[in-house]
Amino acid sequence: MVGRAVAVAAAGTVGLAALVVAVVLGLVAAHGATFCATTGYLNLAPVVITSDARVDAVAACIGRGCSPVELTADDGGTWEVPQQAPYLGGGARVGAVDEVTVWAQSAGRVVAEGSFAVSRVPLGGAGRCPGPFDYAPVSLASR
């Protein structure tokens, strides 16, 4: 008889725990919470800089307050800022770039100078959960 009383008490405790978990999950779901996997995604690709004007020289670095380093244009007339030294500034996060500091010159005149936001273009993911992304090119508008 004692064994049966212990079994009934244990079953009651397990049932109560299951009920509490169900209620908590129901309340969270009702309030629109999203649960995402704990894995993160980092994009180690270089940040691409483009310009709609003729530009003779570009120097750039990743992060605010960093010291721009000269870049060489590729065949398509764009510049790539790698996520590595000496292009990384203090406080910059490799794999999750938020801004790039750029200095550009055309015919001896500075045409761009300052920090530019780097936008992320989602490549997937589930709902509000982050997933793979690309960096949108940073465009230097002529002034």
N, CA, C and O atoms as a MOPAC input file, in Angstrom:
PM7 MOZYME 1SCF
protein

 N      0.80700 1    -1.19200 1     0.00000 1
 C      0.00000 1     0.00000 1     0.00000 1
 C      0.85500 1     1.26200 1     0.00000 1
 O      0.49600 1     2.26900 1    -0.61100 1
 N      1.99400 1     1.19500 1     0.69600 1
 C      2.88000 1     2.34400 1     0.73500 1
 C      3.44100 1     2.61300 1    -0.66600 1
 O      3.54800 1     3.77100 1    -1.07100 1
 N      3.79900 1     1.56800 1    -1.40600 1
 C      4.33300 1     1.71300 1    -2.75800 1
 C      3.33200 1     2.39200 1    -3.67100 1
 O      3.70000 1     3.23600 1    -4.48800 1
 N      2.05800 1     2.02200 1    -3.53300 1
 C      1.02700 1     2.62600 1    -4.37100 1
 C      0.84500 1     4.10000 1    -4.02400 1
 O      0.62400 1     4.90800 1    -4.92600 1
 N      0.92900 1     4.47100 1    -2.77100 1
 C      0.80200 1     5.86800 1    -2.34600 1
 C      1.95500 1     6.70300 1    -2.89700 1
 O      1.75700 1     7.84600 1    -3.31000 1
 N      3.16500 1     6.12800 1    -2.90300 1
 C      4.32500 1     6.83900 1    -3.44100 1
 C      4.15900 1     7.01600 1    -4.94500 1
 O      4.46200 1     8.08400 1    -5.47700 1
 N      3.68300 1     5.99100 1    -5.63100 1
 C      3.49100 1     6.07500 1    -7.08000 1
 C      2.44400 1     7.12600 1    -7.42800 1
 O      2.63100 1     7.88700 1    -8.37700 1
 N      1.35000 1     7.18000 1    -6.68000 1
 C      0.30600 1     8.17200 1    -6.92800 1
 C      0.84600 1     9.58000 1    -6.67100 1
 O      0.54300 1    10.49900 1    -7.43200 1
 N      1.63700 1     9.76400 1    -5.61800 1
 C      2.21400 1    11.07100 1    -5.29100 1
 C      3.19500 1    11.50400 1    -6.38700 1
 O      3.20400 1    12.66700 1    -6.78800 1
 N      4.01900 1    10.56600 1    -6.87100 1
 C      4.98300 1    10.88000 1    -7.92600 1
 C      4.25500 1    11.25100 1    -9.21800 1
 O      4.64100 1    12.20700 1    -9.89100 1
 N      3.22400 1    10.51700 1    -9.56400 1
 C      2.45800 1    10.80300 1   -10.77100 1
 C      1.79500 1    12.17300 1   -10.66600 1
 O      1.73000 1    12.91000 1   -11.65000 1
 N      1.30900 1    12.51000 1    -9.49400 1
 C      0.69000 1    13.82000 1    -9.28000 1
 C      1.69800 1    14.94400 1    -9.44300 1
 O      1.38500 1    15.98800 1   -10.01500 1
 N      2.90400 1    14.73400 1    -8.94200 1
 C      3.95500 1    15.75200 1    -9.05300 1
 C      4.37100 1    15.94600 1   -10.50900 1
 O      4.52800 1    17.08000 1   -10.96000 1
 N      4.55100 1    14.84600 1   -11.25000 1
 C      4.91700 1    14.92400 1   -12.65800 1
 C      3.79900 1    15.60400 1   -13.44700 1
 O      4.06600 1    16.43300 1   -14.31700 1
 N      2.56100 1    15.25700 1   -13.14800 1
 C      1.42600 1    15.87600 1   -13.83300 1
 C      1.35300 1    17.36600 1   -13.55700 1
 O      1.06800 1    18.14400 1   -14.46800 1
 N      1.60200 1    17.77800 1   -12.33300 1
 C      1.57800 1    19.19400 1   -11.97500 1
 C      2.71300 1    19.94400 1   -12.68100 1
 O      2.51200 1    21.05800 1   -13.16500 1
 N      3.89400 1    19.34100 1   -12.74200 1
 C      5.03100 1    19.96700 1   -13.42900 1
 C      4.72000 1    20.14300 1   -14.91500 1
 O      5.01700 1    21.19100 1   -15.48900 1
 N      4.12700 1    19.13300 1   -15.53800 1
 C      3.76700 1    19.21000 1   -16.95100 1
 C      2.73200 1    20.31100 1   -17.17100 1
 O      2.81100 1    21.04100 1   -18.15900 1
 N      1.78700 1    20.43700 1   -16.28600 1
 C      0.77600 1    21.47900 1   -16.38400 1
 C      1.40400 1    22.86800 1   -16.26500 1
 O      1.03400 1    23.77200 1   -17.01400 1
 N      2.33500 1    23.05300 1   -15.34800 1
 C      3.00100 1    24.34300 1   -15.16500 1
 C      3.78800 1    24.70800 1   -16.43000 1
 O      3.72700 1    25.84600 1   -16.89500 1
 N      4.52400 1    23.74000 1   -16.98000 1
 C      5.29300 1    23.99000 1   -18.20300 1
 C      4.35300 1    24.36100 1   -19.34900 1
 O      4.64400 1    25.29500 1   -20.09600 1
 N      3.26200 1    23.66800 1   -19.50100 1
 C      2.30900 1    23.94800 1   -20.57000 1
 C      1.71800 1    25.34800 1   -20.41700 1
 O      1.57600 1    26.06700 1   -21.40600 1
 N      1.37800 1    25.73800 1   -19.20700 1
 C      0.80200 1    27.06100 1   -18.97300 1
 C      1.82700 1    28.14900 1   -19.29700 1
 O      1.49500 1    29.13600 1   -19.95400 1
 N      3.06600 1    27.97700 1   -18.84300 1
 C      4.10800 1    28.97300 1   -19.09800 1
 C      4.35200 1    29.11500 1   -20.60900 1
 O      4.40900 1    30.23300 1   -21.12200 1
 N      4.49500 1    27.99900 1   -21.31300 1
 C      4.71200 1    28.05300 1   -22.75900 1
 C      3.51700 1    28.67600 1   -23.47400 1
 O      3.69200 1    29.42000 1   -24.43900 1
 N      2.33000 1    28.38600 1   -23.01800 1
 C      1.13600 1    28.97800 1   -23.61400 1
 C      1.10200 1    30.48600 1   -23.43000 1
 O      0.74900 1    31.21800 1   -24.35500 1
 N      1.46600 1    30.95300 1   -22.24400 1
 C      1.49800 1    32.39700 1   -21.99600 1
 C      2.55900 1    33.08300 1   -22.83600 1
 O      2.31800 1    34.16300 1   -23.37700 1
 N      3.73100 1    32.47200 1   -22.95300 1
 C      4.80100 1    33.04700 1   -23.76800 1
 C      4.37600 1    33.10000 1   -25.22900 1
 O      4.57500 1    34.12100 1   -25.88700 1
 N      3.80100 1    32.03500 1   -25.74400 1
 C      3.36300 1    31.99200 1   -27.13600 1
 C      2.26200 1    33.02000 1   -27.39300 1
 O      2.22000 1    33.62600 1   -28.46300 1
 N      1.38600 1    33.21700 1   -26.43300 1
 C      0.29100 1    34.17300 1   -26.58400 1
 C      0.79900 1    35.61000 1   -26.69000 1
 O      0.12400 1    36.46400 1   -27.26500 1
 N      1.96500 1    35.87800 1   -26.14700 1
 C      2.52400 1    37.22700 1   -26.18100 1
 C      3.48400 1    37.42600 1   -27.35200 1
 O      4.17600 1    38.44200 1   -27.40100 1
 N      3.54500 1    36.49800 1   -28.28200 1
 C      4.32500 1    36.66200 1   -29.50300 1
 C      5.81700 1    36.46000 1   -29.35600 1
 O      6.57500 1    36.92700 1   -30.20600 1
 N      6.26700 1    35.78900 1   -28.32300 1
 C      7.70200 1    35.55700 1   -28.14900 1
 C      8.19500 1    34.58500 1   -29.20600 1
 O      7.46100 1    33.70300 1   -29.65100 1
 N      9.43000 1    34.75600 1   -29.59500 1
 C     10.04900 1    33.88200 1   -30.58000 1
 C     11.24400 1    33.20300 1   -29.94500 1
 O     12.04100 1    33.85400 1   -29.27000 1
 N     11.37800 1    31.91700 1   -30.14900 1
 C     12.52500 1    31.17700 1   -29.66000 1
 C     13.41200 1    30.86900 1   -30.84600 1
 O     12.95900 1    30.27900 1   -31.82700 1
 N     14.67000 1    31.26300 1   -30.76600 1
 C     15.61500 1    31.04100 1   -31.84700 1
 C     16.68500 1    30.05500 1   -31.37900 1
 O     16.95000 1    29.91800 1   -30.18500 1
 N     17.28100 1    29.38300 1   -32.33900 1
 C     18.37900 1    28.48600 1   -32.02400 1
 C     19.52200 1    29.29400 1   -31.41600 1
 O     19.65300 1    30.48700 1   -31.69300 1
 N     20.33100 1    28.66800 1   -30.60800 1
 C     21.42100 1    29.38500 1   -29.95300 1
 C     22.63300 1    29.56000 1   -30.85500 1
 O     23.60300 1    30.21000 1   -30.46400 1
 N     22.59300 1    28.99600 1   -32.04600 1
 C     23.73400 1    29.15800 1   -32.94600 1
 C     23.70900 1    30.54600 1   -33.55600 1
 O     22.64000 1    31.09400 1   -33.82200 1
 N     24.87100 1    31.10800 1   -33.77400 1
 C     24.97900 1    32.43500 1   -34.36100 1
 C     25.48100 1    32.32800 1   -35.78400 1
 O     25.92400 1    31.26600 1   -36.22100 1
 N     25.41000 1    33.42700 1   -36.49800 1
 C     25.90800 1    33.46400 1   -37.86300 1
 C     26.83000 1    34.67000 1   -37.98800 1
 O     26.46700 1    35.78600 1   -37.61600 1
 N     28.00900 1    34.43500 1   -38.50800 1
 C     28.97000 1    35.50400 1   -38.74900 1
 C     29.29200 1    35.52700 1   -40.23800 1
 O     29.44200 1    34.47600 1   -40.86000 1
 N     29.39500 1    36.70500 1   -40.80000 1
 C     29.76300 1    36.84800 1   -42.19900 1
 C     31.15200 1    37.48000 1   -42.23700 1
 O     31.32700 1    38.63300 1   -41.84400 1
 N     32.13000 1    36.72300 1   -42.70800 1
 C     33.51400 1    37.18500 1   -42.74000 1
 C     33.90500 1    37.80200 1   -44.08000 1
 O     35.07900 1    38.08600 1   -44.31400 1
 N     32.92100 1    38.01200 1   -44.96300 1
 C     33.17600 1    38.59800 1   -46.28300 1
 C     33.62300 1    40.05100 1   -46.13400 1
 O     33.28200 1    40.71200 1   -45.15300 1
 N     34.37900 1    40.54100 1   -47.10100 1
 C     34.76700 1    41.95500 1   -47.05100 1
 C     33.56000 1    42.85700 1   -47.30600 1
 O     32.57100 1    42.44300 1   -47.91200 1
 N     33.66400 1    44.08800 1   -46.83300 1
 C     32.64600 1    45.09400 1   -47.10400 1
 C     33.00600 1    45.73900 1   -48.44100 1
 O     34.14500 1    46.15800 1   -48.64300 1
 N     32.04000 1    45.81900 1   -49.34900 1
 C     32.26900 1    46.36800 1   -50.68300 1
 C     31.86300 1    47.83900 1   -50.71200 1
 O     30.80900 1    48.22300 1   -50.20600 1
 N     32.73500 1    48.65400 1   -51.32200 1
 C     32.46700 1    50.08400 1   -51.48200 1
 C     32.33400 1    50.36700 1   -52.97800 1
 O     33.16500 1    49.94600 1   -53.78200 1
 N     31.26400 1    51.09400 1   -53.33400 1
 C     31.04100 1    51.47800 1   -54.72600 1
 C     30.91100 1    52.99600 1   -54.79000 1
 O     30.71600 1    53.65400 1   -53.76800 1
 N     31.02100 1    53.54500 1   -55.99700 1
 C     30.84800 1    54.98000 1   -56.18100 1
 C     30.20100 1    55.23600 1   -57.53500 1
 O     30.50800 1    54.56600 1   -58.52100 1
 N     29.29400 1    56.22200 1   -57.56800 1
 C     28.66400 1    56.58600 1   -58.83800 1
 C     29.46600 1    57.67000 1   -59.56200 1
 O     29.09600 1    58.09400 1   -60.65700 1
 N     30.55800 1    58.11200 1   -58.95200 1
 C     31.42300 1    59.12200 1   -59.56500 1
 C     32.82500 1    58.53500 1   -59.75400 1
 O     33.17000 1    57.51000 1   -59.16600 1
 N     33.61600 1    59.20200 1   -60.57900 1
 C     34.99200 1    58.76200 1   -60.76000 1
 C     35.75900 1    59.06300 1   -59.48100 1
 O     35.78300 1    60.20100 1   -59.01200 1
 N     36.37800 1    58.04400 1   -58.92600 1
 C     37.13700 1    58.18000 1   -57.69300 1
 C     38.54800 1    57.66500 1   -57.95700 1
 O     38.73300 1    56.57000 1   -58.48800 1
 N     39.54100 1    58.47300 1   -57.57600 1
 C     40.93800 1    58.11400 1   -57.81500 1
 C     41.53900 1    57.28700 1   -56.69200 1
 O     42.36200 1    56.40400 1   -56.93500 1
 N     41.13000 1    57.56900 1   -55.46900 1
 C     41.74200 1    56.89600 1   -54.32100 1
 C     40.69000 1    56.68200 1   -53.23300 1
 O     39.85000 1    57.54500 1   -52.97600 1
 N     40.76000 1    55.51200 1   -52.60600 1
 C     39.87000 1    55.19600 1   -51.49000 1
 C     40.70000 1    54.57000 1   -50.38600 1
 O     41.54500 1    53.70800 1   -50.63000 1
 N     40.44600 1    55.01500 1   -49.17700 1
 C     41.02900 1    54.40200 1   -47.98400 1
 C     39.85800 1    54.11000 1   -47.05800 1
 O     38.91700 1    54.90000 1   -46.97600 1
 N     39.90800 1    52.99400 1   -46.37000 1
 C     38.78700 1    52.63300 1   -45.50000 1
 C     39.25200 1    51.72700 1   -44.36800 1
 O     40.33200 1    51.13900 1   -44.41400 1
 N     38.41100 1    51.63600 1   -43.36500 1
 C     38.62200 1    50.71200 1   -42.25300 1
 C     37.26700 1    50.40600 1   -41.63000 1
 O     36.28900 1    51.11900 1   -41.85400 1
 N     37.22800 1    49.35200 1   -40.85900 1
 C     35.97300 1    48.90400 1   -40.25700 1
 C     35.91800 1    49.39600 1   -38.81400 1
 O     36.80700 1    49.12300 1   -38.00700 1
 N     34.85000 1    50.12800 1   -38.51900 1
 C     34.65000 1    50.64500 1   -37.17500 1
 C     34.75000 1    52.15500 1   -37.12800 1
 O     35.30400 1    52.78800 1   -38.02600 1
 N     34.20500 1    52.71900 1   -36.06700 1
 C     34.24000 1    54.17100 1   -35.88000 1
 C     35.55200 1    54.53100 1   -35.18200 1
 O     35.98800 1    53.84900 1   -34.25500 1
 N     36.16400 1    55.60900 1   -35.64700 1
 C     37.39000 1    56.07800 1   -35.00800 1
 C     38.63800 1    55.31800 1   -35.44200 1
 O     39.70600 1    55.50800 1   -34.86000 1
 N     38.52100 1    54.46500 1   -36.45100 1
 C     39.69500 1    53.73000 1   -36.94300 1
 C     40.45300 1    54.60700 1   -37.93800 1
 O     39.95600 1    55.65700 1   -38.34600 1
 N     41.63300 1    54.18600 1   -38.32200 1
 C     42.44700 1    54.93100 1   -39.28800 1
 C     42.35300 1    54.26500 1   -40.65300 1
 O     42.83800 1    53.14600 1   -40.82200 1
 N     41.73500 1    54.93300 1   -41.63900 1
 C     41.57800 1    54.34000 1   -42.96800 1
 C     42.91600 1    53.95400 1   -43.60000 1
 O     43.91700 1    54.65800 1   -43.46800 1
 N     42.89900 1    52.80900 1   -44.29200 1
 C     44.06100 1    52.26900 1   -44.98400 1
 C     43.71900 1    52.22600 1   -46.46800 1
 O     42.60400 1    51.86400 1   -46.84500 1
 N     44.68700 1    52.59800 1   -47.31200 1
 C     44.44100 1    52.66700 1   -48.75500 1
 C     44.03400 1    51.31200 1   -49.32400 1
 O     44.55800 1    50.26900 1   -48.93100 1
 N     43.07800 1    51.35500 1   -50.26600 1
 C     42.57300 1    50.15900 1   -50.94500 1
 C     42.87200 1    50.25400 1   -52.43800 1
 O     43.09500 1    51.34300 1   -52.96700 1
 N     42.87400 1    49.12500 1   -53.10000 1
 C     43.03100 1    49.06300 1   -54.55200 1
 C     41.70900 1    48.60800 1   -55.15100 1
 O     41.11000 1    47.63700 1   -54.68900 1
 N     41.25400 1    49.32300 1   -56.19300 1
 C     39.99100 1    48.96500 1   -56.84800 1
 C     40.14700 1    47.66400 1   -57.61100 1
 O     41.22200 1    47.36500 1   -58.13200 1
 N     39.06600 1    46.88600 1   -57.67800 1
 C     39.08600 1    45.67800 1   -58.50600 1
 C     38.73000 1    46.05900 1   -59.94200 1
 O     38.52900 1    47.23800 1   -60.23100 1
 N     38.64900 1    45.09500 1   -60.83100 1
 C     38.37600 1    45.37000 1   -62.25000 1
 C     37.00400 1    46.01000 1   -62.48100 1
 O     36.80300 1    46.69600 1   -63.48300 1
 N     36.06300 1    45.78900 1   -61.56200 1
 C     34.72400 1    46.35000 1   -61.71100 1
 C     34.59200 1    47.74300 1   -61.13000 1
 O     33.50100 1    48.31200 1   -61.15500 1
 N     35.67900 1    48.31500 1   -60.60400 1
 C     35.62000 1    49.65800 1   -60.03800 1
 C     35.04700 1    49.70900 1   -58.64200 1
 O     34.51500 1    50.73900 1   -58.22700 1
 N     35.14700 1    48.61200 1   -57.90900 1
 C     34.71900 1    48.60100 1   -56.51100 1
 C     35.92800 1    48.32200 1   -55.62500 1
 O     36.96100 1    47.84200 1   -56.09200 1
 N     35.78100 1    48.62500 1   -54.36100 1
 C     36.84500 1    48.41000 1   -53.38600 1
 C     36.32200 1    47.47200 1   -52.31300 1
 O     35.15600 1    47.55800 1   -51.92700 1
 N     37.16700 1    46.58300 1   -51.83200 1
 C     36.78600 1    45.63200 1   -50.77900 1
 C     37.59700 1    45.89800 1   -49.52600 1
 O     38.82300 1    46.00300 1   -49.57000 1
 N     36.89400 1    46.00400 1   -48.40600 1
 C     37.53700 1    46.22700 1   -47.11200 1
 C     37.51100 1    44.89800 1   -46.35500 1
 O     36.45400 1    44.48600 1   -45.87600 1
 N     38.65900 1    44.22200 1   -46.24000 1
 C     38.67400 1    42.92700 1   -45.54400 1
 C     38.49600 1    43.09300 1   -44.03600 1
 O     38.85200 1    44.12100 1   -43.45900 1
 N     37.94400 1    42.07100 1   -43.42500 1
 C     37.74800 1    42.07400 1   -41.98000 1
 C     38.99100 1    41.49800 1   -41.29600 1
 O     38.93700 1    40.45200 1   -40.64900 1
 N     40.09000 1    42.19500 1   -41.45400 1
 C     41.34700 1    41.76000 1   -40.85000 1
 C     42.25100 1    42.97600 1   -40.69500 1
 O     41.97600 1    44.04000 1   -41.25000 1
 N     43.33100 1    42.81000 1   -39.93700 1
 C     44.30100 1    43.88900 1   -39.75600 1
 C     44.92300 1    44.20500 1   -41.10100 1
 O     45.13400 1    43.28200 1   -41.88700 1
 N     45.21600 1    45.40700 1   -41.39900 1
 C     45.13100 1    46.62700 1   -40.58400 1
 C     43.81100 1    47.38500 1   -40.75700 1
 O     43.70200 1    48.53800 1   -40.34000 1
 N     42.81800 1    46.75200 1   -41.36500 1
 C     41.54900 1    47.42800 1   -41.65500 1
 C     40.56700 1    47.43900 1   -40.49000 1
 O     39.58700 1    48.18300 1   -40.52300 1
 N     40.80700 1    46.63300 1   -39.46800 1
 C     39.91000 1    46.56500 1   -38.31300 1
 C     40.28000 1    47.62100 1   -37.28200 1
 O     41.43700 1    47.73100 1   -36.87700 1
 N     39.28700 1    48.39400 1   -36.86300 1
 C     39.49900 1    49.38900 1   -35.82700 1
 C     39.14200 1    48.83000 1   -34.46600 1
 O     38.51300 1    47.77800 1   -34.35700 1
 N     39.54200 1    49.53200 1   -33.44600 1
 C     39.21200 1    49.11600 1   -32.08500 1
 C     37.71100 1    49.05100 1   -31.88600 1
 O     36.98500 1    49.96100 1   -32.28600 1
 N     37.25600 1    47.99500 1   -31.27900 1
 C     35.84000 1    47.82400 1   -31.01100 1
 C     35.04600 1    47.23500 1   -32.16000 1
 O     33.86300 1    46.94000 1   -31.99200 1
 N     35.66100 1    47.05100 1   -33.33000 1
 C     34.94900 1    46.45700 1   -34.46600 1
 C     34.73100 1    44.98000 1   -34.19000 1
 O     35.59300 1    44.31700 1   -33.61200 1
 N     33.59300 1    44.47000 1   -34.59700 1
 C     33.24700 1    43.05900 1   -34.38300 1
 C     33.39700 1    42.30200 1   -35.69300 1
 O     32.65700 1    42.53900 1   -36.64700 1
 N     34.34900 1    41.40300 1   -35.72900 1
 C     34.55000 1    40.58100 1   -36.92400 1
 C     33.32100 1    39.70600 1   -37.11400 1
 O     32.84200 1    39.08000 1   -36.16800 1
 N     32.81300 1    39.66400 1   -38.34100 1
 C     31.67000 1    38.81500 1   -38.66200 1
 C     30.32500 1    39.48200 1   -38.52400 1
 O     29.31500 1    38.93200 1   -38.96400 1
 N     30.28900 1    40.65400 1   -37.92500 1
 C     29.02900 1    41.38600 1   -37.74600 1
 C     29.31100 1    42.88500 1   -37.87300 1
 O     29.16000 1    43.63500 1   -36.90900 1
 N     29.71300 1    43.30600 1   -39.04600 1
 C     30.11100 1    44.69300 1   -39.29300 1
 C     28.89100 1    45.61500 1   -39.28600 1
 O     27.87100 1    45.31800 1   -39.90800 1
 N     29.01000 1    46.73200 1   -38.57800 1
 C     27.92600 1    47.71100 1   -38.50500 1
 C     28.23500 1    49.00100 1   -39.25700 1
 O     27.32700 1    49.68000 1   -39.73600 1
 N     29.53300 1    49.33900 1   -39.36100 1
 C     29.88800 1    50.57500 1   -40.04700 1
 C     31.30900 1    50.49200 1   -40.60000 1
 O     32.13400 1    49.69600 1   -40.15300 1
 N     31.55600 1    51.34300 1   -41.58500 1
 C     32.87100 1    51.41700 1   -42.21100 1
 C     33.22700 1    52.89800 1   -42.31600 1
 O     32.38100 1    53.73000 1   -42.64600 1
 N     34.48600 1    53.21500 1   -42.03100 1
 C     34.96600 1    54.58500 1   -42.14900 1
 C     35.69200 1    54.69700 1   -43.48700 1
 O     36.56500 1    53.88700 1   -43.80000 1
 N     35.31900 1    55.71700 1   -44.28000 1
 C     35.82700 1    55.82800 1   -45.65000 1
 C     36.35600 1    57.23800 1   -45.89900 1
 O     35.81000 1    58.22700 1   -45.40900 1
 N     37.42700 1    57.29800 1   -46.66700 1
 C     37.97100 1    58.54200 1   -47.19800 1
 C     38.17700 1    58.29900 1   -48.68400 1
 O     38.84500 1    57.33700 1   -49.06300 1
 N     37.61400 1    59.15500 1   -49.53200 1
 C     37.75500 1    58.99600 1   -50.98500 1
 C     38.10700 1    60.32500 1   -51.62800 1
 O     37.68500 1    61.39100 1   -51.17800 1
 N     38.89500 1    60.23200 1   -52.69500 1
 C     39.38000 1    61.42400 1   -53.37700 1
 C     39.18700 1    61.27900 1   -54.87600 1
 O     39.31900 1    60.18800 1   -55.43100 1
 N     38.87000 1    62.40200 1   -55.53000 1
 C     38.74500 1    62.44500 1   -56.98600 1
 C     39.38300 1    63.73500 1   -57.48500 1
 O     39.00800 1    64.82500 1   -57.05400 1
 N     40.34000 1    63.61200 1   -58.38500 1
 C     41.03500 1    64.77800 1   -58.96400 1
 C     41.56600 1    65.70800 1   -57.87700 1
 O     41.45200 1    66.92900 1   -57.99000 1
 N     42.14800 1    65.12900 1   -56.82300 1
 C     42.74000 1    65.92400 1   -55.75800 1
 C     41.75000 1    66.52400 1   -54.77800 1
 O     42.14600 1    67.28500 1   -53.89500 1
 N     40.47100 1    66.19900 1   -54.91300 1
 C     39.42200 1    66.75400 1   -54.03200 1
 C     38.77900 1    65.62100 1   -53.24500 1
 O     38.44000 1    64.58500 1   -53.81700 1
 N     38.60800 1    65.80400 1   -51.94600 1
 C     37.95600 1    64.79100 1   -51.11200 1
 C     36.47600 1    64.76300 1   -51.46400 1
 O     35.79600 1    65.78700 1   -51.39700 1
 N     35.97400 1    63.57600 1   -51.84300 1
 C     34.57100 1    63.43700 1   -52.24200 1
 C     33.74600 1    62.64200 1   -51.23400 1
 O     32.51700 1    62.63600 1   -51.30000 1
 N     34.41200 1    61.98100 1   -50.31600 1
 C     33.69700 1    61.25800 1   -49.25200 1
 C     34.62900 1    61.12700 1   -48.06100 1
 O     35.80900 1    60.80200 1   -48.19900 1
 N     34.06700 1    61.38900 1   -46.88800 1
 C     34.85400 1    61.26200 1   -45.66900 1
 C     33.89800 1    61.06900 1   -44.50000 1
 O     32.98800 1    61.87100 1   -44.29400 1
 N     34.10900 1    60.00400 1   -43.74000 1
 C     33.28200 1    59.77300 1   -42.57000 1
 C     32.89800 1    58.31600 1   -42.40400 1
 O     33.37100 1    57.44000 1   -43.12700 1
 N     32.02700 1    58.07800 1   -41.43100 1
 C     31.55000 1    56.71800 1   -41.14400 1
 C     30.22900 1    56.48600 1   -41.85200 1
 O     29.34100 1    57.33800 1   -41.84300 1
 N     30.11600 1    55.31300 1   -42.46600 1
 C     28.90800 1    54.93500 1   -43.19700 1
 C     28.35500 1    53.65500 1   -42.59300 1
 O     29.10300 1    52.72800 1   -42.28300 1
 N     27.03600 1    53.61200 1   -42.42800 1
 C     26.38700 1    52.40300 1   -41.90700 1
 C     26.49200 1    51.28100 1   -42.93100 1
 O     26.40800 1    51.51700 1   -44.13600 1
 N     26.67400 1    50.07000 1   -42.44400 1
 C     26.70600 1    48.88400 1   -43.30100 1
 C     25.42200 1    48.11300 1   -43.04000 1
 O     25.19600 1    47.63300 1   -41.92900 1
 N     24.58600 1    47.99500 1   -44.05400 1
 C     23.30800 1    47.28500 1   -43.92800 1
 C     23.50900 1    45.80100 1   -44.16300 1
 O     24.40400 1    45.38900 1   -44.90200 1
 N     22.66900 1    45.00700 1   -43.52800 1
 C     22.69400 1    43.55800 1   -43.71800 1
 C     21.48900 1    43.13700 1   -44.53000 1
 O     20.37100 1    43.58700 1   -44.27900 1
 N     21.72000 1    42.27400 1   -45.50400 1
 C     20.66200 1    41.75200 1   -46.35400 1
 C     20.42300 1    40.30400 1   -45.94700 1
 O     21.30000 1    39.46300 1   -46.14600 1
 N     19.24200 1    39.98800 1   -45.37200 1
 C     18.96900 1    38.61500 1   -44.93300 1
 C     18.96000 1    37.63200 1   -46.10300 1
 O     18.45400 1    37.93600 1   -47.18300 1
 N     19.52300 1    36.46100 1   -45.87000 1
 C     19.54500 1    35.40100 1   -46.87800 1
 C     18.73200 1    34.19400 1   -46.43700 1
 O     18.83400 1    33.12700 1   -47.04200 1
 N     17.94800 1    34.34500 1   -45.41900 1
 C     17.16600 1    33.23100 1   -44.89400 1
 C     16.84700 1    33.50600 1   -43.44100 1
 O     16.78700 1    34.65700 1   -43.00800 1
 N     16.64700 1    32.45900 1   -42.71200 1
 C     16.25500 1    32.59700 1   -41.31700 1
 C     14.80900 1    32.18000 1   -41.18100 1
 O     14.11800 1    31.96600 1   -42.17600 1
 N     14.36600 1    32.06800 1   -39.97900 1
 C     13.00300 1    31.62400 1   -39.71200 1
 C     12.25600 1    32.71900 1   -38.96100 1
 O     12.48400 1    32.92600 1   -37.76900 1
 N     11.37900 1    33.41100 1   -39.64700 1
 C     10.58800 1    34.44900 1   -38.99300 1
 C     11.47500 1    35.54800 1   -38.45100 1
 O     12.23700 1    36.17100 1   -39.19100 1
 N     11.37300 1    35.78300 1   -37.15300 1
 C     12.16800 1    36.83500 1   -36.53100 1
 C     13.54400 1    36.35400 1   -36.08300 1
 O     14.32000 1    37.13000 1   -35.52500 1
 N     13.84500 1    35.10100 1   -36.31800 1
 C     15.15200 1    34.57700 1   -35.93000 1
 C     16.18900 1    34.96000 1   -36.98400 1
 O     15.94400 1    34.79800 1   -38.18000 1
 N     17.33500 1    35.46300 1   -36.55400 1
 C     18.35500 1    35.82600 1   -37.53400 1
 C     18.93900 1    34.59500 1   -38.20700 1
 O     18.95300 1    33.50500 1   -37.63700 1
 N     19.40800 1    34.78300 1   -39.40000 1
 C     20.03000 1    33.69600 1   -40.14400 1
 C     21.15300 1    34.25600 1   -40.98200 1
 O     21.68600 1    35.32100 1   -40.66900 1
 N     21.51900 1    33.57200 1   -42.02400 1
 C     22.59200 1    34.04500 1   -42.88500 1
 C     22.26000 1    35.41400 1   -43.47900 1
 O     21.09800 1    35.72400 1   -43.74500 1
 N     23.29200 1    36.22100 1   -43.68100 1
 C     23.10200 1    37.54200 1   -44.27100 1
 C     24.31900 1    37.90700 1   -45.10600 1
 O     25.39700 1    37.33400 1   -44.94600 1
 N     24.12800 1    38.86700 1   -45.99500 1
 C     25.20400 1    39.48100 1   -46.76300 1
 C     25.26300 1    40.94000 1   -46.34600 1
 O     24.31300 1    41.47400 1   -45.77400 1
 N     26.38500 1    41.57700 1   -46.63800 1
 C     26.49200 1    43.01500 1   -46.41700 1
 C     26.10100 1    43.72200 1   -47.71600 1
 O     26.58600 1    43.36800 1   -48.79100 1
 N     25.23300 1    44.71000 1   -47.61300 1
 C     24.89500 1    45.52100 1   -48.78600 1
 C     26.10400 1    46.39600 1   -49.09500 1
 O     26.76700 1    46.86800 1   -48.17200 1
 N     26.40500 1    46.62200 1   -50.37000 1
 C     27.52700 1    47.50900 1   -50.70200 1
 C     27.30400 1    48.91200 1   -50.13900 1
 O     26.17400 1    49.39800 1   -50.09000 1
 N     28.36900 1    49.54400 1   -49.72300 1
 C     28.31400 1    50.93100 1   -49.25000 1
 C     28.58100 1    51.80600 1   -50.45800 1
 O     29.64100 1    51.71400 1   -51.07700 1
 N     27.62400 1    52.65300 1   -50.79400 1
 C     27.72700 1    53.50700 1   -51.98000 1
 C     28.14600 1    54.90700 1   -51.59600 1
 O     27.54700 1    55.52800 1   -50.71800 1
 N     29.18300 1    55.40400 1   -52.26100 1
 C     29.64700 1    56.76600 1   -52.05200 1
 C     28.96700 1    57.65100 1   -53.10200 1
 O     29.33800 1    57.62300 1   -54.27500 1
 N     27.99800 1    58.41500 1   -52.68800 1
 C     27.30600 1    59.31200 1   -53.61600 1
 C     28.21100 1    60.48800 1   -53.92500 1
 O     28.93700 1    60.96600 1   -53.05400 1
 N     28.16900 1    60.94700 1   -55.14900 1
 C     29.00900 1    62.08900 1   -55.52300 1
 C     28.47500 1    63.34500 1   -54.86100 1
 O     27.26800 1    63.49800 1   -54.66900 1
 N     29.38600 1    64.24000 1   -54.51600 1
 C     28.95300 1    65.51200 1   -53.91600 1
 C     29.57700 1    66.66700 1   -54.60800 1
 O     29.32900 1    67.81500 1   -54.23900 1

